[in-house]
Amino acid sequence: MLLSPDAVRQLRAMRGSDRALLKEAMRMQLQEADAQAQTRHRFRLRRPSEVADFELRVRDWRVFYRVRAREVQVVLIGRKRGSHLIVDRRRFVL
């Protein structure tokens, strides 16, 4: 699993408990399991996006990623607040 520079920065900006939760979820859901297999919390985005192809939900956190040649590339990490996605303390639209 590869993390983009943006994803690394977003992980570092989190509280330690949230960072640990996300790292464990990413390890279990994206490394140990088939990252392309759809589950209740891991699925392909409904609308095409330039940013990512898949989303992983962990509580109110969202991890957006792509799978290229069997390698998972985490490109963005944000937090869901109501109906808005917050990335780097700003509203973000995929």
N, C-alpha and C positions, 0 to 999 in steps of 0.2 A: 504494500500500500504506500502510495506517494502522497504527500501533502504539498499543496501549492504554497508559495510564500504568503499569500493572503490567508490561507487556512492556518498556517503556523502562527501568524500574527494574531488571528482571531482566537486561537486556543490560548496563547500566552496572556491575552487580555482578560480571560475568565478567572473566576474564583477557583481555587484549587479543587474543591469538591466537584464543581461542574466539569472541570477539565478531566478529572479522574473518571467521572461517570461517562463522558463522551469517549475517552480513549478506550475504556473497556467495551463500550457498545460498538465502537468502530472495529475493534479487534475481533469481537465475536461475530458481528453481522457482515463485515466486509472482508475479513481475512480468512476466518475459519469456515464461514458459510459461503454459498454461491451468491455473490453480490448482485447478480442479474436476476436471481429467482425472486419473484414478487411475494411479499408477505404483507401482513397488516401494517407493519411499520417501515417496510422497505419496498419501494415501488418505483416504476418508471413515471416520469412527469407526464401529466396529461396533455400539456401544451408544449410544443417544441421550444427549446431555450438555447441561446448561444452559450450560456454559462455551464449547464450540466444536463445530464440525461436522467439521473436517478435522484431520489430523495430518501434519506433515512431519518425517521422521527424518533427522538429520544426525549421523552417528557415534552417540554416546550422548546427544545432545541431542534434545529434542522441542519442536517449534513447533506450537502449537495455534491454529487460525484459523477464521474464517468468511468467506464470500463473500456480500456484500450488494450488489445492483445493480452487479455487475461490479467492485466495490471489495473488495479483500482486507483484512480486519481481523485483525491478529495480536493475540490476547488473552492468551496465556500462553506462557512459555518455561520448560522444566524439563529436568532431567537424569535419565536412567534409570540406576538403580543396582540391578543384579540384577532383581528383579521389582517394584521400587518406583520410583515417579516422585517426584523430589525437586524441589520448587519453594520458593524462598525458604528453603532449608535445612530444610524440613519435608516429611514424606511428604504426598503429595497424591493424592486419589482423584477421578477425573473423574466 
